Amino acid sequence: MNDELLLLRAKAIRLAIFDVDGVLTDGRLYFLADGSEFKTFNTLDGLGIKMLINSGVRTAIISGRTTPVVERRARNLGIQHLYQGREDKLAVLDELLAELGLDYEQVAYLGDDLPDLPVIRRVGLGMAVASADSFVRCHAHGVTQARGGEGAAREFCELILQAQGNLEAAQAAYL
């Protein structure tokens, strides 16, 4: 899909949803000897999400895994809706849309693997990160240039901000 069509789809977005592993992180799972887990997140992605929230777009995370680290990251960024341990992401999407009174066309989703595909195919703007599974990339509306955990979420956020005419104002706030 070309950039013009992506921008057209992004203009209608009122809710942006992110997967975690492979999207907000590089996809690696780190376990310590005591069984605890840690993840690394990209600060560029975090600021992109904050800019999106400040522009009035709601945000959510839907992850098949459950970890306190993701809850902490979501809280730090101000992400309004967090769903962990939910492998049927399409069911979560339907719950969320009913709660918020939104349509599929008003939702953007960024994912990387097969469990994300039903949502990517259903929403108005379904995107994959550059490091996503090749089958997922083929079925997404667009693919970021950046890999998961390396600025892909920032790129996704800036696409939405640009389409809605809010990118320059978001950046100008730091001048």
Secondary structure per residue as TSV (DSSP state, phi and psi in degrees):
chain	resnum	aa	ss	phi	psi
A	1	M	-	360.0	139.0
A	2	N	-	-81.9	166.6
A	3	D	H	-59.9	-36.2
A	4	E	H	-61.6	-43.8
A	5	L	H	-68.6	-37.3
A	6	L	H	-62.4	-43.7
A	7	L	H	-64.0	-38.1
A	8	L	H	-62.9	-44.6
A	9	R	H	-64.7	-40.9
A	10	A	H	-68.5	-24.4
A	11	K	H	-62.0	-31.5
A	12	A	T	-87.5	-1.8
A	13	I	-	-72.2	130.7
A	14	R	S	-120.9	-11.3
A	15	L	E	-143.1	126.2
A	16	A	E	-113.2	127.4
A	17	I	E	-116.9	139.8
A	18	F	E	-123.3	138.7
A	19	D	-	-78.7	169.5
A	20	V	S	-106.4	-73.8
A	21	D	T	-65.7	119.2
A	22	G	T	92.3	-6.8
A	23	V	T	-120.9	-63.3
A	24	L	T	-84.4	-12.8
A	25	T	S	-126.4	175.9
A	26	D	-	-80.1	0.2
A	27	G	S	94.7	-10.2
A	28	R	-	-80.1	145.7
A	29	L	-	-107.9	126.0
A	30	Y	E	-111.0	119.8
A	31	F	E	-117.5	133.4
A	32	L	-	-89.0	167.4
A	33	A	T	-58.4	-31.0
A	34	D	T	-81.3	2.6
A	35	G	S	92.5	-9.5
A	36	S	-	-74.4	165.1
A	37	E	E	-126.5	147.7
A	38	F	E	-135.9	156.8
A	39	K	-	-133.3	154.7
A	40	T	-	-112.6	136.6
A	41	F	-	-119.1	153.2
A	42	N	-	-94.2	128.5
A	43	T	H	-66.6	-28.8
A	44	L	H	-62.3	-42.5
A	45	D	H	-61.6	-44.0
A	46	G	H	-59.5	-44.7
A	47	L	H	-68.3	-36.7
A	48	G	H	-59.0	-42.9
A	49	I	H	-65.0	-41.7
A	50	K	H	-63.4	-40.6
A	51	M	H	-63.4	-40.0
A	52	L	H	-63.9	-44.9
A	53	I	H	-60.9	-45.2
A	54	N	H	-62.7	-23.5
A	55	S	T	-83.5	-6.3
A	56	G	T	103.8	1.2
A	57	V	-	-84.9	129.2
A	58	R	E	-74.7	156.6
A	59	T	E	-133.1	154.0
A	60	A	E	-150.8	157.0
A	61	I	E	-122.0	134.3
A	62	I	E	-126.3	117.7
A	63	S	-	-130.9	140.9
A	64	G	S	-74.6	-21.7
A	65	R	S	-99.6	161.3
A	66	T	-	-124.2	126.7
A	67	T	-	-153.7	140.5
A	68	P	H	-62.0	-25.8
A	69	V	H	-62.3	-39.9
A	70	V	H	-69.1	-39.1
A	71	E	H	-60.7	-42.6
A	72	R	H	-64.6	-44.8
A	73	R	H	-62.9	-44.6
A	74	A	H	-60.7	-43.9
A	75	R	H	-63.9	-43.4
A	76	N	H	-62.2	-33.9
A	77	L	H	-86.5	-16.5
A	78	G	T	85.6	20.1
A	79	I	-	-66.0	125.4
A	80	Q	S	-77.3	-29.7
A	81	H	E	-130.3	122.4
A	82	L	E	-126.2	123.6
A	83	Y	E	-125.7	114.3
A	84	Q	-	-117.4	155.2
A	85	G	S	68.8	26.3
A	86	R	-	-118.4	100.5
A	87	E	S	-79.0	-27.3
A	88	D	-	-88.4	84.5
A	89	K	H	-69.2	-28.4
A	90	L	H	-67.0	-38.2
A	91	A	H	-63.6	-40.3
A	92	V	H	-64.3	-43.1
A	93	L	H	-57.0	-46.7
A	94	D	H	-62.3	-40.6
A	95	E	H	-60.7	-45.9
A	96	L	H	-66.0	-42.8
A	97	L	H	-63.5	-39.4
A	98	A	H	-64.2	-41.5
A	99	E	H	-64.8	-41.2
A	100	L	H	-92.7	-11.0
A	101	G	T	69.2	38.1
A	102	L	-	-111.0	161.6
A	103	D	-	-103.3	161.8
A	104	Y	G	-54.1	-38.7
A	105	E	G	-64.3	-17.4
A	106	Q	G	-93.7	9.4
A	107	V	E	-117.5	138.1
A	108	A	E	-116.5	144.2
A	109	Y	E	-136.6	138.1
A	110	L	E	-121.1	118.8
A	111	G	E	-138.2	-175.5
A	112	D	-	-144.0	-13.7
A	113	D	S	-140.9	176.1
A	114	L	G	-53.2	-40.3
A	115	P	G	-61.8	-18.7
A	116	D	G	-84.5	-19.4
A	117	L	H	-59.8	-42.7
A	118	P	H	-58.5	-37.3
A	119	V	H	-74.0	-44.4
A	120	I	H	-54.3	-41.2
A	121	R	H	-76.8	-21.3
A	122	R	H	-91.8	-33.5
A	123	V	S	-81.1	169.6
A	124	G	S	-65.3	-35.3
A	125	L	E	-136.4	97.3
A	126	G	E	-105.9	116.0
A	127	M	E	-122.7	157.9
A	128	A	E	-121.6	151.4
A	129	V	-	-79.3	159.8
A	130	A	T	-58.4	-31.2
A	131	S	T	-89.4	8.7
A	132	A	S	-66.3	160.9
A	133	D	-	-53.4	139.6
A	134	S	H	-61.5	-35.3
A	135	F	H	-64.7	-39.4
A	136	V	H	-66.2	-44.8
A	137	R	H	-58.1	-39.5
A	138	C	H	-64.1	-29.1
A	139	H	H	-100.1	-1.5
A	140	A	S	-84.3	155.5
A	141	H	S	-67.3	-31.5
A	142	G	E	-157.9	164.3
A	143	V	E	-129.7	132.4
A	144	T	-	-68.5	159.1
A	145	Q	S	-79.0	-32.0
A	146	A	S	-84.4	152.2
A	147	R	-	-81.8	162.0
A	148	G	T	-58.0	135.7
A	149	G	T	78.5	1.5
A	150	E	T	-127.3	32.0
A	151	G	T	104.7	3.6
A	152	A	H	-63.8	-41.1
A	153	A	H	-65.9	-35.9
A	154	R	H	-62.5	-45.0
A	155	E	H	-60.4	-44.0
A	156	F	H	-61.2	-47.0
A	157	C	H	-62.6	-43.9
A	158	E	H	-67.3	-31.9
A	159	L	H	-61.3	-45.9
A	160	I	H	-65.5	-45.8
A	161	L	H	-59.4	-43.4
A	162	Q	H	-63.2	-45.9
A	163	A	H	-61.8	-31.4
A	164	Q	T	-95.3	6.6
A	165	G	T	73.1	23.1
A	166	N	-	-113.1	-2.8
A	167	L	H	-66.1	-48.1
A	168	E	H	-60.6	-42.2
A	169	A	H	-65.1	-39.5
A	170	A	H	-63.6	-41.3
A	171	Q	H	-72.8	-38.6
A	172	A	H	-63.5	-24.4
A	173	A	T	-60.6	-18.6
A	174	Y	T	-100.7	3.4
A	175	L	-	-81.8	360.0
